[in-house]
Amino acid sequence: MKLHTIAPALAALGLFALPAAAACPRELSPDELARMLSTADAAFADLDADVFGEALSSVRAGVPCVNKALTAGQVAAYHRAEAYQSFLDRDHAGAVQHFRAMLAAAPGYRLSEEIAPEGHPLRVDFEIAQGLPAEATRSLPAPTSGSLRVDGRLTDQAPRALPFVLQQVDDSGKVMLSTLVEAGSTLELYPAQESPRRGKDPEKAGARRTITMPLVAATLVTGATAAALYGMSNAQVNEFWDPATPADPDELARLQRQANTTATLSLGLGLVAAGTGTAAVLSFAW
């Protein structure tokens, strides 16, 4: 069974449908998880959908069960596998996000031309990820014990709008928590130290919360345009793969260029919409 024929079936696996750590039949070493990821990589290269799906499913279930801290390279391999899965699901925005997370963990990574030759839609997703600026971060609350690792690095900063692997490790190196965190999700995964309470600013007492309407308008317009372009891109991709489309190299090349261009514009405008929407929320004032 080829990869492009079972994308909907693979989508049913679910991005973060993971068992609770208590359900782990046994602890898993980082080396064992790395072997699962190597199996997924090889299967994707060989267009073996069954093995790829099984390996990625095992990785997702295995992350909560690892008994030691993962390295940045191991986490990068996980994000790469998720980027492949998003691509199979025709979720190009998801593929870009996972490629961005992968590049943050492994900045020098180069996508193999055997996996995605020049002009391949997967390479377009990768190159878009390469060209985007570094993701803004948010501070994580300090845990009551141990330390935090984000995507294989000791830090208290996590990306605001990218998926990441979060681990809490005690002083002996034992993993207390290991989980895949969805992009933008609220973190209430571990006991955290209480933050000092801030008093209210008397100058702002009684003020109403307001929103900057031009930013809202910009978000709506760019979001709608991005959605329209994404629909055009999907239509062009479907026409490219339609058996009824004449097998003329020039015509197929034209369709490929158009699909890549509209997908790139859609992703760019989608990111602009996300930025203006975030700015609108942050511009609220009491």
C-alpha positions in Angstrom: 0.0 0.0 0.0 1.4 3.4 -1.0 1.6 6.4 1.2 -0.5 8.7 -1.0 -3.4 6.2 -1.0 -4.0 6.0 2.8 -3.5 9.6 4.1 -7.0 9.7 5.5 -6.5 6.4 7.4 -3.2 7.7 8.9 -5.0 10.8 10.0 -7.2 8.7 12.2 -4.2 8.0 14.4 -4.5 11.4 16.0 -1.8 13.9 16.7 -1.8 13.8 20.4 -4.0 10.8 21.3 -1.6 9.4 23.8 -2.1 7.0 26.7 -1.5 8.3 30.2 1.9 7.7 31.6 0.3 5.3 34.2 -0.8 3.1 31.3 2.8 2.5 30.1 3.4 -1.3 30.1 7.1 -0.6 30.8 9.6 2.2 30.8 11.2 3.0 27.4 14.8 4.2 26.9 15.6 7.1 24.6 17.6 4.7 22.4 14.5 2.5 21.9 12.5 5.6 20.9 15.2 6.6 18.5 15.1 3.2 16.8 11.3 3.6 16.3 11.9 7.0 14.7 14.6 5.5 12.4 12.0 2.8 11.4 9.5 5.6 10.6 12.1 7.5 8.5 13.0 4.4 6.5 9.4 3.5 5.9 8.5 6.9 4.6 11.5 6.8 2.2 10.3 3.4 1.0 6.7 4.5 0.7 5.7 1.8 3.1 2.6 3.3 4.7 1.8 0.5 7.1 5.2 0.4 8.7 5.4 4.2 8.8 2.0 4.5 10.5 2.8 1.7 13.1 6.2 3.3 13.9 4.8 6.8 14.4 1.9 5.5 16.5 4.5 3.6 18.7 6.6 6.8 19.0 3.5 8.9 20.1 2.6 6.2 22.7 6.2 5.8 23.8 7.1 9.5 24.5 5.2 9.4 27.9 7.1 6.3 28.9 10.7 7.3 28.3 12.8 7.0 31.5 15.6 9.5 30.6 15.8 12.9 29.1 15.6 13.0 25.3 18.2 14.8 23.2 17.5 17.6 20.8 18.4 15.3 17.9 15.9 12.7 19.0 13.1 15.3 19.4 14.0 16.7 16.0 13.5 13.3 14.5 10.1 13.1 16.1 9.0 16.5 14.7 10.3 15.4 11.2 8.1 12.3 11.4 5.1 14.4 12.4 5.8 16.8 9.5 5.7 13.8 7.1 2.4 12.8 8.6 0.9 16.3 8.3 2.1 16.3 4.7 0.3 13.0 4.0 -2.9 14.5 5.5 -2.5 17.5 3.1 -2.1 19.7 6.2 0.7 21.9 4.9 0.4 24.4 7.7 0.9 21.5 10.2 3.9 20.3 8.2 5.5 23.7 8.2 4.9 24.0 12.0 6.6 20.7 12.7 9.4 21.5 10.3 9.9 24.8 12.2 10.0 22.9 15.5 12.5 20.4 14.0 14.7 23.2 12.7 14.7 24.9 16.1 16.0 21.6 17.6 18.4 20.9 14.7 19.2 24.1 12.9 21.5 22.6 10.3 19.2 19.9 9.1 18.9 19.5 5.3 16.0 17.6 3.7 17.1 14.7 1.5 16.5 15.2 -2.2 15.6 11.5 -2.3 12.7 12.2 0.0 11.7 15.4 -1.6 13.4 16.5 -4.9 13.4 20.2 -6.0 9.8 21.4 -6.6 8.2 18.6 -4.5 5.4 20.0 -2.3 7.1 18.5 0.8 10.2 20.5 0.0 8.2 23.6 -0.5 6.8 23.1 3.1 10.3 22.7 4.4 11.7 25.7 2.6 8.8 27.9 3.9 9.7 26.7 7.4 13.3 27.6 6.8 12.4 31.1 5.7 10.2 32.0 8.6 11.6 33.9 11.6 12.3 32.2 14.9 9.2 31.5 16.9 8.4 33.7 20.0 8.6 32.0 23.3 6.6 31.9 26.5 7.9 31.4 30.1 6.9 28.1 31.8 6.1 28.2 35.5 8.9 26.7 37.6 8.0 23.2 38.8 7.9 22.4 42.5 10.7 19.9 42.0 13.2 19.0 39.3 13.8 20.9 36.1 12.1 21.3 32.7 13.4 20.3 29.3 11.8 21.6 26.1 12.5 19.8 22.9 15.6 18.2 24.5 17.1 21.3 26.0 17.2 22.5 29.7 15.1 25.7 29.6 12.0 27.4 31.1 11.0 28.8 27.7 8.6 27.1 25.3 7.5 28.2 21.8 4.2 30.1 21.7 2.7 28.6 18.6 4.7 25.4 17.9 4.3 21.9 19.2 7.0 20.7 21.5 8.1 17.8 23.8 8.0 18.7 27.5 9.9 16.7 30.1 10.3 17.2 33.8 13.4 15.6 35.2 14.4 15.2 38.9 17.9 15.8 40.3 18.9 12.2 39.7 18.0 12.4 36.0 14.8 10.4 36.3 12.0 11.6 34.1 8.9 12.6 36.1 6.9 13.8 33.2 7.2 13.3 29.4 4.6 14.5 27.0 3.9 15.9 23.6 2.4 19.4 23.9 0.1 20.7 21.1 0.8 24.1 19.7 -0.7 26.9 21.7 -2.2 24.7 24.5 -2.5 25.8 28.1 0.1 24.1 30.3 -1.3 22.6 33.5 0.8 19.4 33.3 2.8 19.5 36.5 2.8 21.0 40.0 4.2 24.5 39.7 5.5 27.0 42.2 3.1 29.8 43.1 3.9 33.1 41.3 3.9 36.3 43.4 0.6 38.0 43.3 0.5 41.4 41.6 -1.5 44.3 43.0 -3.9 46.1 40.7 -2.8 49.3 39.1 -5.0 52.0 40.6 -4.8 54.1 37.4 -6.4 51.2 35.5 -9.1 50.4 38.1 -12.5 50.5 36.6 -11.2 50.8 33.0 -13.0 48.8 30.3 -11.4 46.2 28.2 -11.0 47.4 24.7 -9.8 46.0 21.4 -8.1 47.6 18.5 -10.6 47.2 15.6 -8.2 47.8 12.7 -6.3 44.7 13.9 -9.5 42.7 14.1 -10.4 43.8 10.5 -6.9 42.9 9.2 -7.2 39.5 10.9 -10.5 38.8 9.3 -9.5 39.9 5.8 -6.1 38.1 5.7 -7.7 35.0 7.2 -10.4 34.9 4.6 -7.9 35.5 1.8 -5.6 32.7 3.2 -8.5 30.3 3.3 -9.5 31.1 -0.3 -5.9 30.6 -1.5 -5.7 27.3 0.4 -8.8 26.2 -1.4 -7.3 27.1 -4.8 -4.1 25.3 -4.0 -6.0 22.1 -3.0 -8.0 22.3 -6.3 -4.8 22.6 -8.3 -3.2 19.7 -6.5 -6.3 17.6 -7.1 -6.2 18.6 -10.8 -2.5 17.6 -10.9 -3.2 14.1 -9.6 -6.5 13.6 -11.5 -6.1 10.8 -14.1 -8.2 12.8 -16.5 -5.6 15.6 -16.6 -3.5 15.3 -19.9 -0.1 13.9 -19.2 1.6 16.9 -20.8 4.9 17.7 -19.0 4.4 21.5 -19.6 0.9 21.5 -18.3 1.8 19.4 -15.2 4.7 21.7 -14.5 2.4 24.7 -14.7 -0.1 23.1 -12.3 2.7 22.3 -9.9 4.0 25.8 -10.0 0.6 27.3 -9.4 -0.2 24.9 -6.5 3.1 25.7 -4.9 2.7 29.5 -5.3 -0.9 29.6 -3.9 0.0 27.3 -1.0 3.0 29.5 -0.1 0.8 32.7 -0.3 -1.9 31.0 1.8 0.6 30.0 4.5 2.1 33.4 4.5 -1.2 35.2 4.8 -2.3 32.7 7.5 0.7 33.6 9.6 0.0 37.3 9.1 -3.6 36.7 10.2 -2.3 34.8 13.3 0.1 37.7 14.1 -2.5 40.4 13.8 -5.0 38.3 15.8 -2.4 37.8 18.5 -1.6 41.6 18.5 -5.4 42.4 18.8 -5.7 40.2 21.9 -2.5 41.6 23.4 -3.7 45.1 22.7 -6.7 44.6 25.1 -6.5 47.0 28.0 -8.4 47.1 31.3 
